[in-house]
Amino acid sequence: MKLCRFTVQDRAPRYGIIEGDEVAAAVGDLAAGFTTTSERYALAAVRLLAPATPSKVIAVGLNYLSHLGDQPPLRDPGLFFKPPSATVGPDETILLPRDAGRVDYEGELVAVIGRTARDVPEESALDHVFGFTCGNDISAREWQKNDLQWWRAKGTDTFGPMGPWIVTGLDPRSLELWVRVNGELVQHTTTDLMINSVARIVAFAARRMTLLPGDVIYTGTPGEPRQAHPGETCEVEISGIGVLHNNTAWEDEGE
C-alpha cells in the first residue's frame, strides 16, 4: 500500500491511498489502518504533503561505514532529534539561511511508526513500523560543529523533507537509495550496509522513550553528502518507494 497525505483545492489535509494515477481518499489512522472512500482524485491534481505528522522526529548519525571517515563505529545507535516543525513534504522548498555556512543534503530511508512501542525486543521491533518513506536530513555543518546542541543545525524550518508517501510491506534490509542533485548522482547505497538495522534502532530508542504512531526515524546517510546551493533540485529515490523531490532557495528569497 502507498499511503499519502494530500490536500486538494486548499481543503483540509487528509489521507489517501495511491491507486495507479489516482488518489483514493481514506479514513482511519496509522494504528488501526485505513479504508478507502468513494472519493477519487487524479494524482496530478492534488498537492502531496509530508506523509506523517510526527510527535517527534528521531534521526541516526554515522550509520554507514562509508559516512564514518576516520571515526570508529559507535557502540550504540547515535540518535538525535529534529523538531516536527522542520518537516516539509515533496516539492516544498528547502530554505538555506544565509548565516548558516555549509549546508548539506543527506538522503535517508525513513521508518514510520504505526503501533505504540515501549521497551520492545529487537526481534519484534519491525511489528511496530507501519511503513517507509524517503527523507532528506538537511544539515548545517558549522552550526553542527560549534553549537552545544544540534537544534538549528538539524532542526531549522524545512530541514526535514520527507515523502512522497509511505509504503508498507517492504523489507528495510534490501532497499537501494540514490541521491541526485540537478540530475547528478551524489549518493548511492543499499540499506543492508547500515551499521544498525531499522529493527535495532527502533528497539534501542524504545528502551527509553515511547514511540507513538506517526513518529518517524531517519536511519542515516551514506558516503559523502553534497553541499546544498540555492537554485538546485535534490531528489532522494528509494527502490520500492519512489522519489522525494525538493527545490532549494535562500531563506529570504524562497518564503
Order of alpha helices (4+ residues) and beta strands (2+ residues): beta-beta-beta-beta-beta-beta-beta-beta-beta-beta-beta-beta-beta-alpha-beta-beta-beta-alpha-beta-beta-beta-alpha
